[in-house]
Amino acid sequence: MTKEEIGSILRRSPKSNLTAFRFSLKKRNEIQGYFVNARDYLHLNSKNYWYVLRTDKKDEWLATHNPDLLLLFPGDVFLRIQAL
């Protein structure tokens, strides 16, 4: 997916930081998680890279904000993104 397509999905969700998404990926199993606006978000977004936090790591992230919990994906590995 292009950064414009992903940006469109984020704009349609009312509160993207609180909205869980289902990510269908080309070469991996589907995951559920959240887009995360980390410190270098704008730079990565311009290159079509996205931080994703899996839903099972949400509580730990809220407590620690440990960047090791985030997964970094290039936008072109997403087949489909659906809000949950």
Number of C-alpha atoms within 10 A of each C-alpha: 14 15 17 13 11 17 12 11 15 18 10 10 15 9 10 17 12 12 14 19 23 17 21 17 17 12 9 10 8 14 16 18 23 22 19 17 14 14 9 9 13 13 10 16 18 11 12 18 19 23 22 21 22 19 15 10 12 14 10 11 17 9 8 9 13 10 12 8 16 20 14 13 15 16 19 13 16 18 13 14 19 12 16 9
